[in-house]
Every structure is written in C-alpha cells, then in structure tokens.
Amino acid sequence: MNCCDLAPAHVRAIAPYQPGKPISELARELGMNEGDIVKLASNENPLGPSPLALTAAQDALHDMALYPDGAGFALKAKLSAKLGVAQSQIVLGNGSNDVLDIAAQTFLTPETSSVHSEHAFAVYPIATQTVGAESIVVPARDYGHDLAAMRAAIRDDTRVLWIANPNNPTGTFLPWAEIEAFLETVPSHVLVVLDEAYGEYLPAAERCDTAAWLSRFPNLLITRTFSKAYGLAGLRVGYGLGHPDVIDLMNRVRHPFNVNLPALAAAEAALDDVAFLDRSYALNTAGMAQLVAGLAELKIGTVPSKGNFLLAKVGDAVRINAELLKRGVIVRPVAGYGLPEFLRVSVGLAGQNARFLDALKASL
Ligand SMILES: *Cc1c(COP(=O)(O)O)cnc(C)c1O
C-alpha cells in the first residue's frame, strides 16, 4: 500500500475540476501563433483588466518583498462603504473559490452533507467532498435550481446549501424574490451560500441589494468575485459577506495571507472604475445578442443566459469541440456537468464571437 492508496476514499472519489484549455497549450499542439487562437472557455473579461486596477497592481509590485495586509483592511473598508455592511461581515478570498472552500472547511465534516443543484458550479461538490462530507444533488428544473426540491432535500445533517444566481454553466437565473422567499423557509442549521459571481452582468432592473438581507438571515453567506466583470481572474480575489459570527469562524480557517499584495491593490482600484464596469456590461450585452442571433441562424438551441456565457446545444459535443479546436477556437465542454450535448461559450469581443460562429458553422 502506498500513500495514494491510503488517501481517504472521499478524496480519491473527487472528480477533478476541468479548466478551460490554455491558449499556449493549443498553440503548441497546432503549431499556431497564440494571437491567432480565440479562447471563449473561462468566462474571462474580453476587455482585459480595468486600467485603474492594472496601474495599482503594477505599483504594488514594488512592495512585493512584504507580506500583504492579512486582514485586507483597505479593501474591506472600501467594500464596507460601497455595500453598506460592517467590515466584520466581510471575508476575503483567493478568488471566491477560496471563500467557497473556506465555507466548506468551516461548516462541513464527514458526518454532514451539503445540497446543490444538478448542473451547478463544479466547485460545490469538490469543496464538499474534500472535507469528507456528502453532496446531495437535486435534479434541475429547466436547467436551473429547483428551490422547492432543494428545500425538501435538506436533512438534519445538512450544514451548507449552495445556490449560484445566475448559475454557471447554465446561465439560468431565479428572480431574487424567489430566493428571498426560499431563505425564509431554510432552517437555521443550514448555511445558504449565495454565489453571485455574475451579478454585475444582470440588467439594472434585475439586480438586487442582497447584502441588505444579511440582517434578516444570519445563515446567509453571499460570495462575489473580481474575476469576471472586473477582469482580475488571474490575480485571484473574491469575497464573502455574512453574519459577523459566520465571518469570524471563516477567518480562523482562512490562510493568514490568502489574498496577495497586487490583488488587494487591484481590487481596491477596480471598485472605483465604474466606467470600466459599464463598458464590460455593455460589451457583454451586445456580444450575447450576437451569439444568440448567430446560433439561431445555425439552428443551434441555447439556454437563455444572464451571465457572460451561453450554453449551445450542438449535439455531438465531443466531435464539435474537436473541430473547433482544429480551427483555433477554445470553448468549454460541459459533459462533466451532465450536459453532454452542449458546449459553453463565453461572450467575447465582436470579432471573437464571429470567429466562433464561423468555426462552428464549418464544424457542423
Ligand atoms: C467563475 C465563478 C466563480 C468565481 O471564481 P473565482 O475563484 O472568484 O475566480 C464562482 N462561482 C461561479 C459560479 C463561477 O462561475
């Protein structure tokens, strides 16, 4: 018996997270220039980072011999002022992925379970199983979360329930009033993690100040990220908002310096760059319309999406994905999410979206 054979069964049973194929890898495989490859596979911001964030990160590099502020005081102060929550209600993460992981480590044990929806974000089962807890998977409704069924799936041993709104990879969205009504029914022994990674892409009329719910629901943890609309995926910074007692426990589990120096500086600056966020939103709205129209023209079905990505029902997704790769276009297969007939395409610049649509047309 070697150490791997003796690793816990719940660790050996984890289905690995499948990231988008890196541009450099496909360029090597095809002997192509990296610049000729289009990657629409990881829901990254096609505009790049906010210019204010880039400058702030560059300036921060001069201090890289120093540890970052482990408490993230300056970033939390800004978030606190912007969101109307106390700093004691904020936990920072190395991406919001880290916040999800910390929540699992804080509240789950091998004797407990968490609940998530079919076709939900892959990190929920990974975070759950890493700590030996059981994942309860609830069948989806119209590709999205079935809240009534999720409520019914809660057991006495359930400690966490995960909701992504909008959800990735489906782009499905539940009206906030439904989530608010659901929260009223969830027993207090269950922490509801509300993952709002794509909240900035919602139209103004469909946004909601969910942070205002925190005073009513002490078992609510809201997670947000700088990886998507703010364009800082490579720096890894996100945060969670919750009751001070929840945040206090999570801060004990969190690695002391989990958000690095340039990431803290960039996130602070990005919060000020309202113009960049507006441009990101407008570009996404136009790009989404372009993809929806282009796919309709090709008679490819889609699932209506409120994110910066779209599920396209291509049929034989393995074959079509291989054809797209040959043409230098990287999208995301989602068979691992129980969606073997779909590919997920992220909204890019107009020219990138057109490259994808052309390559898809040639691949069908
Ligand atoms: C992209 C994404 C995240 C954010 O990941 P980071 O770790 O913040 O980069 C969280 N949840 C969902 C559903 C996502 O799609």
The ligand as a Gaussian input file, in Angstrom:
#p B3LYP/6-31G(d) Opt

LIG

0 1
 C      -16.182000      31.949000     -12.044000
 C      -17.032000      31.546000     -10.909000
 C      -16.667000      31.833000      -9.605000
 C      -15.505000      32.684000      -9.307000
 O      -14.317000      32.070000      -9.251000
 P      -13.084000      32.873000      -8.666000
 O      -12.471000      31.883000      -7.758000
 O      -13.602000      34.069000      -7.950000
 O      -12.250000      33.209000      -9.846000
 C      -17.511000      31.474000      -8.569000
 N      -18.670000      30.877000      -8.817000
 C      -19.070000      30.610000     -10.059000
 C      -20.410000      30.012000     -10.260000
 C      -18.258000      30.913000     -11.133000
 O      -18.641000      30.623000     -12.361000

